[in-house]
Amino acid sequence: MVLLEPALPYAAGEPPGDAMRRAVAAAAEGDWHGLTATSRGSVCSPGYLDVMTRVIGTGGFRKSVLSGRYFFEHERAAFAAWDADAAGLEALRRPVLLVAGGEGERLGSPYRARNRAPAARLPAPSR
């Protein structure tokens, strides 16, 4: 199993942000560009929009925006109901890889700190 910069659980002492509530409201209004600005703006560094459109183009960026609809239209309810503390991480018997972007700490990303809680609960690898 691979967890790529998990949204939950929050790191110890991390204040919950308002980005998800604003993103859900934008999705409910069908404002997919507002949703992108809210969600990506909460986890990306300033200037991310210029970089993304330069690298993947305006069409690629639009496609990435629209691909986020699936989460808000289908997966969000399950995500909201998930209890990270009761997830049974201690019982996992498969390899788990927790991923945090290499520049995250420099950019103020919480993901490296968020990975510490589930990492502490995973069983020690068998040799």
Contacts in CASP RR format, 6 or more apart in sequence:
PFRMAT RR
TARGET T0000
AUTHOR 0000-0000-0000
METHOD contacts of the structure
MODEL  1
MVLLEPALPYAAGEPPGDAMRRAVAAAAEGDWHGLTATSRGSVCSPGYLD
VMTRVIGTGGFRKSVLSGRYFFEHERAAFAAWDADAAGLEALRRPVLLVA
GGEGERLGSPYRARNRAPAARLPAPSR
1 92 0 8 1.000
1 94 0 8 1.000
1 95 0 8 1.000
1 96 0 8 1.000
1 97 0 8 1.000
2 96 0 8 1.000
2 97 0 8 1.000
2 99 0 8 1.000
3 96 0 8 1.000
3 97 0 8 1.000
3 98 0 8 1.000
3 99 0 8 1.000
3 115 0 8 1.000
3 118 0 8 1.000
4 99 0 8 1.000
5 43 0 8 1.000
5 99 0 8 1.000
5 100 0 8 1.000
5 101 0 8 1.000
5 109 0 8 1.000
5 111 0 8 1.000
5 114 0 8 1.000
6 98 0 8 1.000
6 111 0 8 1.000
6 114 0 8 1.000
6 115 0 8 1.000
6 118 0 8 1.000
7 20 0 8 1.000
7 79 0 8 1.000
7 114 0 8 1.000
8 82 0 8 1.000
8 84 0 8 1.000
8 114 0 8 1.000
9 84 0 8 1.000
9 85 0 8 1.000
9 114 0 8 1.000
9 117 0 8 1.000
9 118 0 8 1.000
10 16 0 8 1.000
10 110 0 8 1.000
10 114 0 8 1.000
11 110 0 8 1.000
11 113 0 8 1.000
11 114 0 8 1.000
11 116 0 8 1.000
11 117 0 8 1.000
12 113 0 8 1.000
12 116 0 8 1.000
12 117 0 8 1.000
14 110 0 8 1.000
14 113 0 8 1.000
14 114 0 8 1.000
17 42 0 8 1.000
19 38 0 8 1.000
19 39 0 8 1.000
19 41 0 8 1.000
19 42 0 8 1.000
19 43 0 8 1.000
20 39 0 8 1.000
22 38 0 8 1.000
23 35 0 8 1.000
23 38 0 8 1.000
23 39 0 8 1.000
23 42 0 8 1.000
23 72 0 8 1.000
24 72 0 8 1.000
24 76 0 8 1.000
26 32 0 8 1.000
26 34 0 8 1.000
26 35 0 8 1.000
26 38 0 8 1.000
27 35 0 8 1.000
27 69 0 8 1.000
27 72 0 8 1.000
27 73 0 8 1.000
27 76 0 8 1.000
32 65 0 8 1.000
32 66 0 8 1.000
32 68 0 8 1.000
32 69 0 8 1.000
33 65 0 8 1.000
35 65 0 8 1.000
35 68 0 8 1.000
35 72 0 8 1.000
36 64 0 8 1.000
36 65 0 8 1.000
37 49 0 8 1.000
40 48 0 8 1.000
40 49 0 8 1.000
41 48 0 8 1.000
43 109 0 8 1.000
44 107 0 8 1.000
45 103 0 8 1.000
45 107 0 8 1.000
49 61 0 8 1.000
52 61 0 8 1.000
52 64 0 8 1.000
53 61 0 8 1.000
56 64 0 8 1.000
71 79 0 8 1.000
84 118 0 8 1.000
87 118 0 8 1.000
88 121 0 8 1.000
89 118 0 8 1.000
89 121 0 8 1.000
89 122 0 8 1.000
90 121 0 8 1.000
90 122 0 8 1.000
90 123 0 8 1.000
91 123 0 8 1.000
92 122 0 8 1.000
92 123 0 8 1.000
93 123 0 8 1.000
95 125 0 8 1.000
96 118 0 8 1.000
96 122 0 8 1.000
98 115 0 8 1.000
98 118 0 8 1.000
98 119 0 8 1.000
99 115 0 8 1.000
100 109 0 8 1.000
100 111 0 8 1.000
100 112 0 8 1.000
100 114 0 8 1.000
100 115 0 8 1.000
101 109 0 8 1.000
101 111 0 8 1.000
101 112 0 8 1.000
103 109 0 8 1.000
104 111 0 8 1.000
104 112 0 8 1.000
105 112 0 8 1.000
END
